[in-house]
Amino acid sequence: MVKEWQDGILVLNQPAGHVENNESILDAVIRETTEEAGWLVKPIGLIGFYAFTPFEGADTYHRVCVLCDALSPTNTQLDPDIVSCHWMTYEEVMSKPHRSPLIKTCIEDSLNNPIISLSFLSNQHLSAVPTLEK
């Protein structure tokens, strides 16, 4: 878990971020976890796909939650928004404020639901899509 500030409160979050142009979801998972948690990880399965709108009129956030094996810490300097990174028990995580309700949902899904194969992810970027002739 990472700790970061939200509205003046130190909250927990899972490493998260955006997929960059022409980047696979799994490459983004590895990059974001390195940048935000300082760990090299190996994705091993999908936990779920989620949507969250925090309040009326707000943007909707979409999350692909991926289960990973932790391989090794890195010497990467954490993103400036991240205060620190911690390994925590379920009880410790649940006792702290969360950035969003998706944190609890993702953890509970990882404990209670089957893990989905990574083969369900497909990456087809524009450079790989054939053009149609006119």
C-alpha positions in Angstrom: 0.0 0.0 0.0 1.1 3.6 -0.6 0.4 6.5 1.6 -0.5 9.8 0.0 -2.3 13.1 0.9 -5.9 13.7 -0.2 -7.6 16.9 1.0 -5.2 17.2 3.9 -5.6 13.6 5.1 -3.0 10.9 4.8 -4.8 8.0 3.0 -4.0 4.6 1.7 -4.0 3.7 -2.0 -2.8 0.9 -4.1 -0.2 1.8 -6.7 -2.3 3.2 -9.6 -2.0 5.4 -12.6 -2.6 5.7 -16.3 -1.7 3.5 -19.3 0.5 5.6 -21.6 0.0 5.6 -25.4 1.0 2.3 -27.0 1.8 0.8 -23.6 0.2 -2.5 -22.6 -1.9 -2.7 -19.4 0.7 -5.1 -17.9 3.6 -2.8 -18.7 1.7 0.0 -17.1 1.2 -2.1 -14.0 4.9 -2.8 -13.7 5.9 0.8 -14.4 3.4 2.4 -12.0 4.2 0.0 -9.2 7.9 0.8 -9.6 7.2 4.5 -9.7 4.8 4.6 -6.8 5.9 1.8 -4.6 9.5 1.2 -5.5 9.0 -2.5 -6.2 9.5 -4.6 -9.3 6.5 -6.9 -9.7 5.4 -9.7 -12.0 1.7 -9.6 -12.9 0.1 -13.0 -12.4 -3.7 -12.5 -12.7 -6.6 -10.1 -12.9 -8.7 -9.4 -9.8 -11.3 -7.4 -11.6 -12.5 -4.4 -13.6 -14.1 -1.4 -11.7 -15.7 1.9 -12.3 -16.1 4.6 -9.6 -17.6 8.1 -9.7 -16.8 9.9 -6.4 -19.5 12.5 -6.6 -22.2 13.9 -8.9 -20.6 15.6 -11.9 -17.2 14.1 -11.2 -15.1 12.1 -13.7 -15.6 8.3 -13.6 -12.5 6.4 -12.8 -11.9 3.0 -14.3 -9.6 0.5 -12.6 -8.1 -2.7 -13.8 -6.9 -4.4 -10.6 -4.0 -6.9 -11.2 -2.6 -9.4 -8.8 1.2 -9.4 -8.8 4.1 -11.2 -7.3 6.6 -8.9 -5.6 10.0 -9.6 -7.0 12.4 -7.1 -5.5 12.6 -3.5 -4.2 14.2 -1.0 -6.5 16.2 2.2 -5.9 13.6 4.2 -7.7 12.6 7.5 -6.1 8.9 7.4 -5.5 6.5 9.8 -7.3 6.3 13.1 -5.5 2.6 12.5 -4.5 3.6 9.4 -2.6 4.6 9.8 1.0 5.7 6.2 1.6 5.0 2.5 0.8 4.2 -0.2 3.2 3.4 -4.0 3.4 0.3 -4.2 5.6 -2.1 -6.8 7.0 -5.7 -6.8 6.0 -6.6 -5.5 9.5 -4.1 -2.7 9.2 -5.4 -1.6 5.8 -9.0 -1.6 6.9 -8.1 0.5 10.0 -6.8 3.4 8.0 -8.6 5.9 5.7 -8.7 5.0 2.0 -8.4 7.1 -1.1 -11.5 5.4 -2.6 -13.8 2.6 -1.8 -12.2 0.6 -4.6 -9.3 -0.3 -2.3 -11.5 -2.4 0.0 -13.4 -3.8 -2.9 -10.2 -4.9 -4.7 -8.7 -6.5 -1.6 -11.9 -8.4 -0.8 -12.3 -9.5 -4.4 -8.7 -10.9 -4.3 -9.6 -12.9 -1.2 -13.1 -14.1 -2.2 -13.2 -14.4 -6.0 -11.3 -16.6 -8.5 -8.3 -14.8 -10.1 -8.9 -14.2 -13.8 -6.2 -15.3 -16.3 -4.0 -12.6 -17.9 -4.9 -14.1 -21.2 -8.2 -12.0 -21.0 -6.1 -8.9 -21.7 -5.5 -7.9 -25.3 -3.4 -5.1 -26.5 -4.1 -4.0 -30.1 -2.6 -0.5 -30.7 -3.3 1.4 -33.9 0.1 0.4 -35.4 -1.0 -3.2 -35.2 -4.5 -2.7 -36.6 -4.7 -3.3 -40.4 -6.3 -0.4 -42.4 -9.3 -1.0 -44.5 -9.0 -0.3 -48.2 -11.5 2.1 -49.8 
